[in-house]
Amino acid sequence: MSTSPPRKHIFAVPPIIRKIFDAFPLVTYPALPLPARCPRPSTRPRLYVWITLEELKRPEGGFSFDPECLKWQTYLKFCGIPYKTVPSNNHACPSNSSALPFLIPASGDSVAPTEWNVERWESSPLAKSASPPPGYQSPVPIPAMKLAQWAKENSQRTHRIHEEGQNGSQGDDGEIDTERGDLQAFMELLDNQIRDALLYTTHLHPPNLHNHTVPKYTDSATSFIYPLISSELRASALSQLKQRHPGLIDRTAILADAALALDALSGLLGNDEWFFGGKVPGLMDAAAFGYLHVIITGEWEEEWVGG
């Protein structure tokens, strides 16, 4: 019984051509190093925030002009966690975060210590120009929504209290429980009424927007993009305010609500050193400082809440 030869497919590659391509690739080159500006191994956590380059020259990295970023700068200080302040913007946020701040933990525990020494690498002249050594795994960034939990887990206050054998009745580190309902209610005053008034003052009042806000957000940019940035910042602020104030944005009402919120916070603190009579400063204290520092130190060209 005769059998016919198998039919060749119209797209079949001739054997001689296939033999040539089977030899490729002739050489496989190693992966290119990461850009020099990519995060490098570090023995300290790095907190990425809005901050001017001039402010960054201050001792310990200076203060962010953004209340949310400044809150977390302050809270990490309260927890005794040393960190490095890194200037950044929302375009640099990792996939698990949509806005600043975010934190990249220290790299010391990312790989086994026998593979490489992070302190030796950090002090090496290659650290600023070459890729991290083999075996290095970049730590997972911590977004703002998870910073409180991360800070508690790494707080030096907790370690100190445990070493001294103290009983922190307000928590392992002596801090007021951040999940308390009354604490959350007062945090809402900061994040709504007071934030709205600050947002209106800094973004919707033209002199403040053009002379203070835009230059801070475009600290290292050329001035010809100021009009574009100004328009974007104003539109973003207006959108946020309309979510809580449908219809007409009433400046008088917004500032009046913020004044009442400040009075409530003042009454809550009373003569205590920290909010809710805490033994140590907590997240509420850090949040209040974040807003009040920006309000008090801002050279606003309009009278703010309370004069």
Backbone torsions as a table, in degrees:
resi	resn	phi	psi	omega
1	MET	NA	120.8	-177.9
2	SER	-85.1	146.5	178.2
3	THR	-119.2	136.8	179.2
4	SER	-80.6	145.1	179.7
5	PRO	-63.1	147.3	-179.4
6	PRO	-59.7	139.9	179.6
7	ARG	-73.7	136.6	178.9
8	LYS	-83.8	137.8	178.2
9	HIS	-71.1	145.8	-176.9
10	ILE	-60.3	-28.2	-178.1
11	PHE	-100.1	11.0	-178.9
12	ALA	-64.6	140.2	-179.9
13	VAL	-86.7	128.2	178.3
14	PRO	-57.1	143.5	-176.5
15	PRO	-54.5	-39.7	-177.5
16	ILE	-65.7	-36.7	177.3
17	ILE	-70.9	-41.9	179.5
18	ARG	-60.3	-38.8	-179.6
19	LYS	-63.6	-36.8	179.0
20	ILE	-66.3	-46.1	-176.5
21	PHE	-74.2	-22.3	176.4
22	ASP	-64.3	-20.3	-179.7
23	ALA	-80.7	-8.9	-179.1
24	PHE	-95.3	150.5	-2.5
25	PRO	-76.9	144.1	178.8
26	LEU	-68.3	-38.7	-179.5
27	VAL	-139.1	136.0	174.0
28	THR	-108.2	112.9	-178.3
29	TYR	-83.2	150.7	177.2
30	PRO	-66.0	160.1	-179.7
31	ALA	-63.5	145.6	178.4
32	LEU	-68.9	148.7	177.9
33	PRO	-67.1	156.2	176.5
34	LEU	-67.6	155.5	175.7
35	PRO	-57.8	151.2	-177.1
36	ALA	-61.0	-24.9	-177.5
37	ARG	-81.9	-6.8	179.0
38	CYS	-67.5	150.6	179.7
39	PRO	-56.9	137.3	-179.9
40	ARG	-109.4	162.8	176.0
41	PRO	-53.3	138.6	-176.8
42	SER	-144.4	145.8	177.9
43	THR	-85.6	-7.1	178.5
44	ARG	-121.5	146.1	172.6
45	PRO	-61.6	151.1	178.8
46	ARG	-118.6	122.9	-179.9
47	LEU	-102.7	117.8	-177.5
48	TYR	-93.3	119.0	-172.8
49	VAL	-139.3	167.0	167.3
50	TRP	-75.9	124.1	178.4
51	ILE	-163.0	145.5	178.5
52	THR	-79.3	153.9	179.5
53	LEU	-65.3	-32.1	177.3
54	GLU	-66.5	-42.9	179.2
55	GLU	-66.4	-31.1	-178.2
56	LEU	-65.0	-20.6	-179.6
57	LYS	-76.3	-13.5	-179.7
58	ARG	-68.0	159.8	177.0
59	PRO	-55.6	140.6	178.9
60	GLU	63.0	17.0	172.9
61	GLY	93.4	-9.2	175.7
62	GLY	75.4	-173.6	-175.3
63	PHE	-108.2	140.3	172.9
64	SER	-72.5	150.2	176.3
65	PHE	-88.7	-0.8	179.0
66	ASP	-100.1	124.9	-176.2
67	PRO	-58.3	-39.1	-179.1
68	GLU	-66.6	-44.1	177.9
69	CYS	-64.8	-42.4	-178.8
70	LEU	-65.6	-33.8	176.8
71	LYS	-57.7	-45.5	-177.0
72	TRP	-76.8	-31.0	171.5
73	GLN	-57.8	-46.4	-177.1
74	THR	-67.5	-42.7	-177.0
75	TYR	-65.3	-39.4	177.1
76	LEU	-63.6	-36.1	175.3
77	LYS	-63.5	-44.3	178.8
78	PHE	-58.2	-36.8	-178.3
79	CYS	-80.8	-2.7	179.0
80	GLY	72.3	26.7	-178.9
81	ILE	-97.8	113.4	176.3
82	PRO	-70.4	139.0	-179.6
83	TYR	-150.9	166.1	176.9
84	LYS	-109.6	130.2	177.5
85	THR	-83.5	129.2	-178.6
86	VAL	-122.3	124.0	177.1
87	PRO	-68.4	139.0	-176.8
88	SER	-156.3	-172.5	175.9
89	ASN	-150.9	172.6	-174.7
90	ASN	-65.4	-22.2	179.1
91	HIS	-69.1	-20.3	-178.1
92	ALA	-92.3	0.7	-176.8
93	CYS	-65.3	141.8	177.3
94	PRO	-71.1	175.8	-174.8
95	SER	-64.7	-24.8	-178.1
96	ASN	-93.8	13.9	179.5
97	SER	-146.4	139.6	-178.4
98	SER	-106.9	-8.7	-177.7
99	ALA	-154.6	157.7	175.4
100	LEU	-71.4	153.5	2.2
101	PRO	-90.7	167.7	166.0
102	PHE	-144.4	160.4	-174.3
103	LEU	-127.3	137.6	172.5
104	ILE	-108.0	115.6	-176.9
105	PRO	-60.7	166.4	176.5
106	ALA	-62.1	155.4	-173.7
107	SER	-96.9	-0.3	-172.2
108	GLY	-60.7	-30.4	-176.8
109	ASP	-103.6	12.7	-175.1
110	SER	-73.0	-31.2	179.4
111	VAL	-137.2	168.3	178.6
112	ALA	-61.4	138.0	-176.6
113	PRO	-63.5	-17.4	179.8
114	THR	-75.7	-17.7	-177.1
115	GLU	-78.4	-42.2	177.3
116	TRP	-165.1	158.8	-177.8
117	ASN	-106.2	116.2	-174.4
118	VAL	-65.8	-35.7	-179.6
119	GLU	-66.9	-40.5	178.8
120	ARG	-66.4	-40.3	178.8
121	TRP	-65.1	-42.5	-176.9
122	GLU	-62.6	-32.4	-179.6
123	SER	-90.4	-3.2	-178.6
124	SER	-76.3	143.7	176.4
125	PRO	-64.3	-17.7	178.5
126	LEU	-77.6	-16.3	-172.5
127	ALA	-61.1	-29.1	-176.9
128	LYS	-90.9	-8.6	-174.6
129	SER	-127.8	-13.6	-176.5
130	ALA	-119.2	165.1	177.8
131	SER	-70.2	156.6	175.4
132	PRO	-58.8	156.6	-177.6
133	PRO	-66.1	162.4	178.7
134	PRO	-57.2	142.2	179.6
135	GLY	94.5	-12.4	-179.7
136	TYR	-72.4	132.4	176.4
137	GLN	-120.9	121.1	-177.9
138	SER	-63.9	130.3	178.7
139	PRO	-63.1	151.2	179.4
140	VAL	-74.6	127.0	179.5
141	PRO	-61.8	147.2	178.8
142	ILE	-105.0	112.6	178.9
143	PRO	-73.6	166.5	-176.4
144	ALA	-57.0	-37.0	-176.6
145	MET	-66.0	-17.0	-179.8
146	LYS	-112.8	4.8	-176.9
147	LEU	-67.3	-37.0	-178.3
148	ALA	-61.4	-46.7	179.5
149	GLN	-64.9	-42.5	179.3
150	TRP	-62.8	-42.1	-179.2
151	ALA	-63.8	-40.1	178.8
152	LYS	-64.6	-40.4	-179.9
153	GLU	-68.5	-24.0	-177.7
154	ASN	-113.5	9.2	-176.6
155	SER	-64.9	133.1	175.3
156	GLN	-74.6	-20.9	177.4
157	ARG	-65.8	-41.3	178.8
158	THR	-62.0	-45.1	-179.9
159	HIS	-63.0	-40.8	-177.4
160	ARG	-66.7	-42.3	-179.2
161	ILE	-65.2	-40.4	178.5
162	HIS	-65.3	-39.3	179.9
163	GLU	-67.1	-34.9	-179.0
164	GLU	-85.2	-5.0	178.0
165	GLY	73.1	22.2	180.0
166	GLN	-81.8	154.7	177.3
167	ASN	-105.9	102.9	-179.9
168	GLY	-77.6	93.7	-176.7
169	SER	-65.1	-20.2	-179.0
170	GLN	-99.1	13.5	-175.8
171	GLY	132.3	164.7	-177.3
172	ASP	-58.0	-27.8	-178.4
173	ASP	-109.2	9.8	179.2
174	GLY	82.8	3.3	-177.7
175	GLU	-88.8	147.5	175.5
176	ILE	-61.9	139.7	179.9
177	ASP	-60.4	121.3	-177.2
178	THR	-73.1	-9.4	179.5
179	GLU	-91.8	-0.6	178.6
180	ARG	-59.2	139.3	-178.3
181	GLY	-63.6	-41.0	-179.0
182	ASP	-69.0	-33.7	176.9
183	LEU	-65.9	-42.6	179.4
184	GLN	-62.2	-35.8	-179.9
185	ALA	-64.9	-42.0	179.6
186	PHE	-73.9	-29.4	174.3
187	MET	-64.1	-33.0	177.3
188	GLU	-62.9	-35.0	177.6
189	LEU	-61.4	-41.0	179.6
190	LEU	-68.2	-45.8	-172.7
191	ASP	-81.0	-8.9	179.0
192	ASN	-117.4	-76.2	-174.3
193	GLN	-61.8	-48.1	-176.8
194	ILE	-73.7	-38.2	178.1
195	ARG	-64.3	-39.5	179.6
196	ASP	-61.6	-43.5	-179.2
197	ALA	-65.7	-40.0	178.7
198	LEU	-67.6	-39.9	179.1
199	LEU	-63.2	-42.3	178.5
200	TYR	-63.5	-45.1	-176.8
201	THR	-64.9	-40.8	-173.6
202	THR	-88.5	-25.7	-173.2
203	HIS	-114.4	-24.7	-176.7
204	LEU	-106.9	-13.6	174.9
205	HIS	-89.4	110.1	-171.0
206	PRO	-50.7	-46.4	180.0
207	PRO	-59.0	-42.0	179.1
208	ASN	-68.4	-40.6	-179.1
209	LEU	-61.3	-48.7	-174.0
210	HIS	-79.4	-33.2	-173.9
211	ASN	-95.3	-18.4	-175.7
212	HIS	-127.8	-53.4	-172.5
213	THR	-68.6	-53.5	-177.5
214	VAL	-60.0	-45.8	178.7
215	PRO	-59.0	-31.6	179.6
216	LYS	-71.8	-41.9	-179.2
217	TYR	-75.5	-16.7	179.4
218	THR	-119.2	39.5	-171.3
219	ASP	-55.3	-39.8	-176.5
220	SER	-107.6	12.5	-177.6
221	ALA	-99.6	163.7	177.1
222	THR	-79.2	151.8	-172.1
223	SER	-68.7	-18.1	-175.7
224	PHE	-70.7	-14.5	177.4
225	ILE	-93.9	0.0	-179.4
226	TYR	-53.5	-46.5	-179.1
227	PRO	-58.9	-39.9	179.4
228	LEU	-65.6	-47.3	179.9
229	ILE	-63.1	-41.6	179.2
230	SER	-58.0	-45.6	179.9
231	SER	-63.8	-42.2	-179.5
232	GLU	-66.2	-42.7	-179.8
233	LEU	-64.4	-42.6	-179.8
234	ARG	-65.3	-43.8	179.7
235	ALA	-63.1	-40.1	179.0
236	SER	-64.9	-44.5	179.4
237	ALA	-64.3	-41.7	179.9
238	LEU	-63.3	-41.0	178.2
239	SER	-62.7	-42.2	-180.0
240	GLN	-67.0	-41.2	-179.3
241	LEU	-67.6	-36.1	-179.3
242	LYS	-68.4	-23.6	177.2
243	GLN	-66.0	-32.4	-179.7
244	ARG	-103.9	-12.7	180.0
245	HIS	-133.0	75.2	-179.5
246	PRO	-59.6	145.1	-179.9
247	GLY	87.1	-136.7	-176.7
248	LEU	-74.8	133.6	174.6
249	ILE	-81.7	106.3	-175.0
250	ASP	-95.1	104.5	-178.5
251	ARG	-57.7	-45.5	-177.2
252	THR	-60.9	-43.2	-179.5
253	ALA	-67.3	-40.7	-179.2
254	ILE	-63.1	-46.4	-179.2
255	LEU	-69.5	-33.6	177.9
256	ALA	-66.6	-41.7	177.3
257	ASP	-63.0	-38.6	179.0
258	ALA	-66.6	-38.0	178.3
259	ALA	-63.3	-41.4	177.5
260	LEU	-65.5	-38.3	178.5
261	ALA	-64.7	-41.3	177.6
262	LEU	-64.1	-39.3	177.0
263	ASP	-62.6	-41.1	179.6
264	ALA	-64.3	-42.0	178.8
265	LEU	-66.3	-38.8	178.3
266	SER	-63.5	-42.3	177.6
267	GLY	-65.4	-36.2	178.9
268	LEU	-64.7	-43.7	-179.0
269	LEU	-70.0	-41.3	179.8
270	GLY	55.2	-127.7	179.9
271	ASN	-100.2	6.8	179.8
272	ASP	-75.0	157.7	177.4
273	GLU	-77.8	-36.9	-178.7
274	TRP	-128.3	155.9	-179.1
275	PHE	-59.9	144.4	179.1
276	PHE	60.5	22.4	177.7
277	GLY	65.9	26.7	-178.8
278	GLY	-62.9	149.8	177.4
279	LYS	-74.0	-27.4	179.0
280	VAL	-134.4	157.8	177.4
281	PRO	-66.9	143.8	-177.9
282	GLY	-124.4	-162.5	-176.3
283	LEU	-65.6	-34.7	178.2
284	MET	-64.0	-41.9	179.0
285	ASP	-65.5	-39.8	179.4
286	ALA	-65.6	-41.1	-179.7
287	ALA	-65.9	-42.5	179.4
288	ALA	-63.3	-42.2	178.4
289	PHE	-63.3	-40.3	-179.0
290	GLY	-56.5	-44.6	-179.8
291	TYR	-76.5	-46.1	-174.7
292	LEU	-66.5	-36.2	178.7
293	HIS	-63.7	-43.1	179.3
294	VAL	-65.5	-40.2	-179.3
295	ILE	-66.2	-46.9	-172.9
296	ILE	-73.5	-38.9	-175.1
297	THR	-88.1	-11.1	-179.9
298	GLY	-71.3	131.4	179.9
299	GLU	-87.9	67.0	-173.7
300	TRP	-71.8	145.0	-179.2
301	GLU	-97.7	30.0	177.1
302	GLU	-154.8	142.3	179.1
303	GLU	-61.0	130.9	-177.4
304	TRP	-98.2	-172.9	-176.2
305	VAL	-56.8	128.7	176.0
306	GLY	80.0	1.1	177.9
307	GLY	87.3	NA	NA
